Amino acid sequence: MRPAGIMNEPFPGKLFYLLQEAPPNVISWTHSGQGFIIEDGTLMCQEVLPRYFRHDRLASFQRQLNLCVRRPRGRAASARA
């Protein structure tokens, strides 16, 4: 169940609840469990994002995600790719 104050929660907390509660036909974990896939961008914007964020834009969600997630950098990272 989504906490009452979810709009004041930092992005990682919102993302956690979103991934736990959103319908799997909209957003779901990958088979490995190390990532997620947005299955239906339209429903994501219309029904899911407004429940957790003050916007309904997929680009804004992606921007927040990119700011939150650290990716390996440098030579070792490019060797893994």
C-alpha positions as semicolon CSV with decimal commas, in nm:
position;residue;x (nm);y (nm);z (nm)
1;M;0,000;0,000;0,000
2;R;0,125;0,346;-0,090
3;P;0,206;0,567;0,211
4;A;-0,005;0,883;0,251
5;G;0,295;1,118;0,222
6;I;0,443;0,963;-0,093
7;M;0,465;1,301;-0,271
8;N;0,718;1,415;-0,008
9;E;0,924;1,095;-0,034
10;P;1,263;1,116;-0,213
11;F;1,278;0,969;-0,564
12;P;1,421;0,626;-0,465
13;G;1,135;0,572;-0,220
14;K;0,875;0,667;-0,478
15;L;1,037;0,437;-0,731
16;F;1,032;0,148;-0,481
17;Y;0,660;0,185;-0,414
18;L;0,584;0,240;-0,782
19;L;0,759;-0,083;-0,882
20;Q;0,586;-0,277;-0,605
21;E;0,234;-0,153;-0,682
22;A;0,209;-0,069;-1,052
23;P;0,039;-0,322;-1,280
24;P;0,291;-0,551;-1,456
25;N;0,142;-0,463;-1,795
26;V;0,263;-0,104;-1,734
27;I;0,603;-0,146;-1,565
28;S;0,775;-0,463;-1,450
29;W;1,106;-0,605;-1,333
30;T;1,334;-0,772;-1,586
31;H;1,381;-1,148;-1,558
32;S;1,716;-1,095;-1,384
33;G;1,556;-0,858;-1,132
34;Q;1,835;-0,606;-1,189
35;G;1,630;-0,357;-1,386
36;F;1,279;-0,275;-1,498
37;I;1,096;-0,225;-1,825
38;I;0,821;0,023;-1,900
39;E;0,580;-0,193;-2,098
40;D;0,320;0,075;-2,174
41;G;0,445;0,434;-2,174
42;T;0,099;0,581;-2,229
43;L;-0,055;0,410;-1,926
44;M;0,258;0,489;-1,727
45;C;0,206;0,861;-1,795
46;Q;-0,171;0,862;-1,757
47;E;-0,222;0,637;-1,454
48;V;0,100;0,560;-1,266
49;L;0,323;0,870;-1,267
50;P;0,055;1,109;-1,133
51;R;0,008;0,884;-0,827
52;Y;0,371;0,919;-0,722
53;F;0,499;1,242;-0,879
54;R;0,378;1,594;-0,942
55;H;0,406;1,534;-1,316
56;D;0,292;1,288;-1,580
57;R;0,587;1,312;-1,819
58;L;0,804;1,012;-1,896
59;A;1,099;1,240;-1,982
60;S;1,088;1,391;-1,631
61;F;1,079;1,043;-1,476
62;Q;1,377;0,938;-1,688
63;R;1,571;1,251;-1,592
64;Q;1,514;1,181;-1,221
65;L;1,617;0,821;-1,272
66;N;1,938;0,924;-1,447
67;L;2,024;1,162;-1,162
68;C;1,961;0,891;-0,904
69;V;2,140;0,594;-1,062
70;R;2,516;0,568;-1,068
71;R;2,677;0,395;-1,361
72;P;3,033;0,263;-1,376
73;R;3,270;0,498;-1,558
74;G;3,611;0,479;-1,712
75;R;3,804;0,205;-1,890
76;A;3,675;-0,077;-1,670
77;A;3,315;0,023;-1,746
78;S;3,370;0,027;-2,122
79;A;3,540;-0,314;-2,104
80;R;3,226;-0,456;-1,936
81;A;2,990;-0,318;-2,200
